[in-house]
C-alpha cells in the first residue's frame, strides 16, 4: 500500500489547517477599477486606434489611385525622364510624387505632377522630365493620390 502526501495534518478529515492568526498579516481585498475609469480608458483607446487608422489610410491611400514606373531614361547631371503608368477613376485627377536618387541613395529631385485620365483611366501613361540637383541613378514614383 502506498501512502500519498497531502497538505493536511495527520488525522484530519481533509480540511486545510487554519493559518496561525496574525502570523502572515491580513489578507487584502481585491480592488476593482471604477467603472468610469474603465469607460474612459476604452474611449481613449478607441480614439488612439482611430488616429492610427487615419494615418495609415493617408500614408497608403485610396486603392483607386496607384502608379508604377515603367522606365526612366535620359539621365544627365541635372535631369531624369520618368515614365509612369497611373491607375485612377475615370472622373478623377491624380497628383503623383516623382523623385530621383543618386548613387548614395540621397534624394536629388522631387516634384508633384498632376495627371488627368487618358482614354483608359486604368492605364494612363505619363512621361515627365524631373530636374535634379545632382546625377541621378534612378527615377521613382512615391505614390499617387486624388488631386
N, C-alpha and C positions, 0 to 999 in steps of 0.2 A: 504494500500500500504506500502510495506516495503522498506526501503532505504538501499542500500549496501554501505559499506565504501571502498574507494579506496585510493590510494596514490597520487591522483591528487588533486590540489587545486580546490575549488568550482568554477564553472563557466568556466572550461576549456573543451577542446574537447577530453580529454583522453590522451594528450601528457604529458610526465613527466616534472615536473618543473625542470629547469636547476639549478644545484648546484651553490651556490654563488662563484664567481671567487676568487681564491686564498685562500679560506677558508679551504680546505681539502688537499692542496698540489697538485702537478701534478701527473697524472696517469702514472705509469711506463709501458714501452713497454715490451711485453713478449719476453724473451730471449730464443732462442732455442740453443741446444747443437750443436757445429760444427760437420759436417758430419764425419770428421776424428776422432773425439773423440768417436762417436757412433761406427764406424767401429773398432777402437782399443779396445773399451770395449767389443764388440761382440767377437773379436778374443781372448782376454784374458779369457772370459767366456768359450769359446769353448775349449781352452787348459786346463783350470782347470777341466772342466767336463770330458775331455778325461783322464786326470790323475786320477781322482776319479774312473772312469770306469775300468781303467787298474789295479788299486789297488784292487778293488773288484773282478776282474777276478782272480788275483793272489791269493787272500785270499780264495775264494770259488772254484777256479779251474775249470778245464775242467770236464765236465759232464761224460766223458768216464772213468774216474778213481774215484772209490769210494770204501769205505770199512766199515765194521761194525764188532764189537766184537761179536763173538758167545759164548765165555766163557773165564773166567780167573780162573786158578787153581793154586795149589801148592804154595800158598802164605807162605813165610817164612820171617825171618827178613832181608834177603838180596836178595830176588827174587820174581817174579811172572811169571807164564807161561800164555801167552795170545794167544788165537786162534782167527784169524780174517778171514773174508770172503771178498775177493777182487774182484771187477769187473773192467776189463780193456780190451782194444782191443786185438785181437789175436796176432798181431805183436808187441805189446808194452811190456814194462817192467815198473813196478811201484816202487816208493820209498814211503814207508809208515812210518809215525812217530808214534811210540808207546810210551806211558807214563804210569807211575804208580803214584798214590797219596796215602798219608797216611790218617789217620782218621781226621786230621785237614784240609785236602784238599790241603796240601802242596805237590808239586811235588817232589817225591823221586827217580825217574828214568825216563830217556828219551833216545830213540835210534831210528835212521833211519834204516829201514830194506828194502832191495831190494827184490822185488817179481817178479819172472818170471811166465809167464802164464802157467797154468796147461792144462789138456786135455779140460776143458771147461773154457775159459778165463773169461767168465761172472760169474763164481763161483769158483774161485781159493781159496782154503783154505790153510792157513799158520799158523803154531804154532811156537812161538818164546819165549825163556826164556829171560826175561828182568831183568838185575841185578839192584838192588835198594840200596839206602844208608840208608834206614830205612824200617820198616814193612809196606808194602802196604795193602790197603783195596780194591783197585780197579785197574783194568788194562783197558786202553783206547787206541783207535786209534784216533789221532788228525786229520788225513787226509792222502790222497794218491795223488801223482802227477806223471807225466811221469818222468822216470829215465833218 
